[in-house]
Amino acid sequence: MTRLEFNRVLCALLLGGFTLAQAADRVVVIGHPTVRKLDPATLQRIFTGKTIEVDGVKVQPVNAAPGLPVRQRFLSQYLQTDEDQYVGYWTVRRYVGKGTPPPEVRQPSEMIEMVGRTPGAIGYLDETDLVPGLNVLLRK
């Protein structure tokens, strides 16, 4: 192997590792095939219960369970909030009769299954948990 070939292989390995590290921090929003691509503002309204329908499709947000790293990153990256603020928001909303928080799942496989079988469902995963065939609605 020439020095140039070695440098190319080394560069590819280093860049590949960097990409995997980045992917572990990226949260990808997925949806049932009936849901179209979303913009960040619409996604925020959906997960705060302010929007229940998009393009004539009733939407159902699905959250990861509290304390999971993917939920913490989703709340931070997409909703610009943290766990305490989000739970407090839904506590008040439920108390005044304006809805209930989205259902929660513990595993990426549960998220994929629930979103896949529930028309209008919208959830999120670590980018490393994506599988072929998922309807990706938004990446950040």
Secondary structure in CASP SS format (residue, H / E / C, confidence):
PFRMAT SS
TARGET T0000
AUTHOR 0000-0000-0000
METHOD secondary structure of the structure
MODEL  1
M C 1.00
T C 1.00
R H 1.00
L H 1.00
E H 1.00
F H 1.00
N H 1.00
R H 1.00
V H 1.00
L H 1.00
C H 1.00
A H 1.00
L H 1.00
L H 1.00
L H 1.00
G H 1.00
G H 1.00
F H 1.00
T H 1.00
L H 1.00
A H 1.00
Q H 1.00
A H 1.00
A H 1.00
D H 1.00
R C 1.00
V E 1.00
V E 1.00
V E 1.00
I E 1.00
G E 1.00
H C 1.00
P C 1.00
T C 1.00
V C 1.00
R C 1.00
K C 1.00
L C 1.00
D C 1.00
P H 1.00
A H 1.00
T H 1.00
L H 1.00
Q H 1.00
R H 1.00
I H 1.00
F H 1.00
T C 1.00
G C 1.00
K C 1.00
T C 1.00
I C 1.00
E E 1.00
V E 1.00
D C 1.00
G C 1.00
V E 1.00
K E 1.00
V C 1.00
Q E 1.00
P E 1.00
V C 1.00
N E 1.00
A E 1.00
A C 1.00
P C 1.00
G C 1.00
L C 1.00
P H 1.00
V H 1.00
R H 1.00
Q H 1.00
R H 1.00
F H 1.00
L H 1.00
S H 1.00
Q H 1.00
Y H 1.00
L H 1.00
Q C 1.00
T C 1.00
D C 1.00
E H 1.00
D H 1.00
Q H 1.00
Y H 1.00
V H 1.00
G H 1.00
Y H 1.00
W H 1.00
T H 1.00
V H 1.00
R H 1.00
R H 1.00
Y H 1.00
V C 1.00
G C 1.00
K C 1.00
G C 1.00
T C 1.00
P C 1.00
P C 1.00
P C 1.00
E E 1.00
V E 1.00
R C 1.00
Q C 1.00
P H 1.00
S H 1.00
E H 1.00
M H 1.00
I H 1.00
E H 1.00
M H 1.00
V H 1.00
G H 1.00
R H 1.00
T C 1.00
P C 1.00
G C 1.00
A E 1.00
I E 1.00
G E 1.00
Y E 1.00
L E 1.00
D E 1.00
E H 1.00
T H 1.00
D H 1.00
L C 1.00
V C 1.00
P C 1.00
G C 1.00
L C 1.00
N E 1.00
V E 1.00
L E 1.00
L E 1.00
R E 1.00
K C 1.00
END
